[in-house]
Amino acid sequence: MSFRRRKFWQIHLSTVLLVIVACGGLVHVNFREVWSWSEWRPHGASYKETYWHLERGWPATIQRDHYKVDEYEAAPLDLNDPLKGLRYSPSNPPPKDITGKHYSDWSDTGFAINIVTALVILVVLTLVSENAVRRRSKP
């Protein structure tokens, strides 16, 4: 019985399935929404403006939406518990259709970083998986 050498571009089904699952995981972490918030006091003003930030992308942020929260959406500040009385909190972010959307940015550099990172992860995963399968199948 002769051992037939496989062609270079021929890969195993197990490698394909592993790469498909990895692609799904990369898509999931890139479209995951991460909410954060910040306060800003305009120069010389006696009030603070509160902004919610929605970020998407991994490892680099590719899209960032900024929402300005209107004053009527927050209760008076309690120095003992600053989050008390807020209509929205880090565990309860505002809905996407919140009034007062400020602006949205898109990062081409972040997009390129994410594409390169995904390709490197998938190529390394494919090479490691194929190497393991080929080592196991040698007679």
VOGU-3710 file (C-alpha; in Angstrom, 3 decimals, decimal comma):
1> msfrrrkfwq> 0,000/0,000/0,000  1,523/3,293/-1,038  1,196/6,544/0,868  -0,214/9,303/-1,339  0,983/12,805/-0,459  -1,812/15,354/-0,257  -1,789/18,560/-2,267  -0,746/21,747/-0,458  -4,157/23,486/-0,654  -6,089/20,388/0,392
11> ihlstvllvi> -7,231/20,770/4,010  -9,206/18,577/6,367  -12,859/19,051/7,210  -12,009/19,401/10,899  -9,778/22,389/10,075  -12,542/23,999/8,025  -15,045/23,576/10,865  -12,574/24,990/13,394  -11,904/28,032/11,187  -15,653/28,604/10,671
21> vacgglvhvn> -16,247/28,601/14,435  -13,312/30,999/14,892  -14,781/33,306/12,211  -18,084/33,328/14,083  -16,293/34,225/17,308  -14,410/37,068/15,607  -17,628/38,444/14,115  -19,276/38,241/17,542  -16,547/40,208/19,345  -16,458/42,822/16,576
31> frevwswsew> -20,209/43,529/16,699  -20,486/43,370/20,487  -21,637/46,649/22,018  -19,678/48,178/24,897  -21,327/51,087/26,728  -19,451/53,665/28,799  -20,208/57,162/29,990  -18,422/60,396/30,804  -19,206/63,815/32,166  -17,885/67,075/30,793
41> rphgasyket> -18,170/70,581/32,199  -18,023/73,313/29,529  -15,515/76,066/30,384  -16,988/78,389/32,985  -20,337/76,584/33,110  -22,103/75,586/36,301  -23,559/72,422/34,763  -22,154/69,143/33,471  -22,978/67,451/30,206  -23,279/63,676/30,378
51> ywhlergwpa> -22,390/61,557/27,353  -22,923/57,860/26,721  -20,486/56,158/24,380  -21,300/53,014/22,399  -18,227/51,278/20,974  -17,919/48,341/18,575  -14,835/46,466/17,411  -12,047/44,228/18,663  -9,091/44,615/19,195  -9,446/48,189/17,907
61> tiqrdhykvd> -12,632/50,239/18,086  -14,076/50,691/14,592  -17,280/52,560/15,421  -18,050/54,914/18,280  -21,441/56,565/18,854  -21,794/59,410/21,345  -25,143/60,256/22,933  -25,754/63,426/24,915  -28,068/62,719/27,845  -30,539/65,498/28,502
71> eyeaapldln> -30,659/67,033/31,979  -34,186/65,817/32,649  -32,970/62,236/32,362  -30,853/62,444/35,525  -31,863/63,073/39,117  -29,978/65,546/41,337  -26,466/64,400/42,183  -26,096/62,490/45,439  -22,479/62,780/46,626  -22,718/59,528/48,598
81> dplkglrysp> -23,907/57,581/45,549  -23,300/59,456/42,259  -25,129/56,813/40,190  -28,226/56,869/42,394  -31,186/58,338/40,573  -29,658/58,116/37,115  -32,153/56,843/34,605  -29,294/55,137/32,798  -26,370/53,470/34,517  -23,408/51,388/33,330
91> snpppkditg> -25,527/48,274/33,881  -28,577/49,894/32,216  -27,404/51,794/29,106  -29,771/54,009/27,110  -31,649/52,592/24,129  -30,255/53,149/20,643  -33,076/55,516/19,746  -32,307/57,892/22,640  -33,051/61,523/21,922  -30,121/63,857/21,553
101> khysdwsdtg> -27,716/61,644/19,596  -24,599/63,716/19,329  -22,373/62,138/16,667  -20,846/58,927/15,365  -17,278/58,225/14,232  -15,842/55,470/12,089  -12,171/54,477/12,236  -10,589/53,210/9,026  -7,368/52,470/10,915  -9,284/50,415/13,491
111> fainivtalv> -11,016/48,528/10,682  -7,668/47,701/9,028  -6,204/46,579/12,374  -9,194/44,288/12,967  -8,969/42,751/9,470  -5,223/42,072/9,811  -5,691/40,634/13,310  -8,503/38,338/12,129  -6,462/37,104/9,160  -3,430/36,392/11,347
121> ilvvltlvse> -5,575/34,490/13,873  -7,259/32,418/11,157  -4,018/31,615/9,291  -2,211/30,590/12,485  -5,205/28,481/13,556  -5,305/26,784/10,136  -1,566/26,040/10,115  -1,568/24,674/13,668  -4,640/22,510/13,031  -3,356/21,136/9,722
131> navrrrskp> 0,065/20,430/11,211  -1,530/18,487/14,070  -3,787/16,486/11,719  -0,962/15,672/9,296  1,352/14,589/12,118  -1,333/12,274/13,465  -2,084/10,744/10,043  1,522/9,836/9,103  2,056/6,073/8,932
//
